[in-house]
Amino acid sequence: MAESKNGAVYAIVAVPLLIVGGLFGFVLVGSDDNCGAVAAGGSSVSIDPASVPDTDIAGYGREQLVNAANVIQAGKDLGLNVRDQAIGVMTAMGESSLQNIDYGDWETGGVTNPDGTRTTSIGLFQQQDGWGSREERLDPYIASTKFFQAMIEKVPDRESLEPTIVAHRTQINADPYHYTRYWDGAVQIVEGLTGVKTGLNPGDGSASGGTCAGLLPGDVNAEGWASPAAGPVTSPYGMRTHPIYGTQRLHSGTDLAGGGCDGPIWAAQDGVVTFRGFDGRGNGTISVDHGGGVTTRYLHSYDSGMLVQTGDKVKAGQQIARVGSSGESTGCHLHFEVRVNGENVDPVPFMAEVGIQLGQ
């Protein structure tokens, strides 16, 4: 960490140390049904650091995992949810490789504060003098508590942010994406230590990284969005050879298998139906206006499979149609479009930004 002249504390990215150590044994208090609670930001997991198992998780041994258990327990005791707890573990991985080291950036790389003074980074989170006494910063539980308290204060909107951005805004380090590479390992450690399937998304770098992975298509997440149909994705957004005309055209949406003919189609978010019928190419179409310039469109249902009318108010996750193959279609599927201010955008990254992974 680095400290400015006005006393603000900054984090300097620590070079991860070589992974060493070996382990203890574990105890857990938690629930296997954390998914909905995690999405709502309400559930946490627990692990007694004194009973961490003598094992290896994600390449980390006993000493590191005991430290991770202290991070997890500090988050638990502050009433934080499992996503916050995993962010704490991820941050300590990125700062110290989960080792409670009594030196930091000045000793390893000659790093100085903005005012030229030597950095005083120590402990799991490489915290400088402004975070507390030396004894406090070298106590894994106290250091973790101080990290989480700063996170609560600095990042009140963290549920809508990528885990690495949450860590960055708490630590004020040089690279906002420094911690991304540690997210998968943090999830593995939290789940491995506690024995609880958290529902956190390994490998997800979107703002939903760490939101509930256990939501089924049609289930509404904490941001108020739902997947419109079951997966997989059968044709992505972008230029392609049209399956009927054989020419290169923009495929303006994402095709989802939708569970086959008559599979359910759900509204992606609350809104008002602005069109229900057939477009100029015979595609059964429902358009829903969600406000703020965002509209979603659902294509290829048959007339009997369109379950709402123009003017209807719909809720996220409400079934509005059944999968069909009307119009320019070679088989039953949902063609799902997202329009922002009248312009088509790629639905996959758009939905990822609101916490929904298409194609599950």
Summary of the structure (lengths in Angstrom):
residues: 360
radius of gyration: 24.2
end to end distance: 40.5
largest distance: 73.0
contacts: 1294
relative contact order: 0.12
helix: 29%
strand: 19%
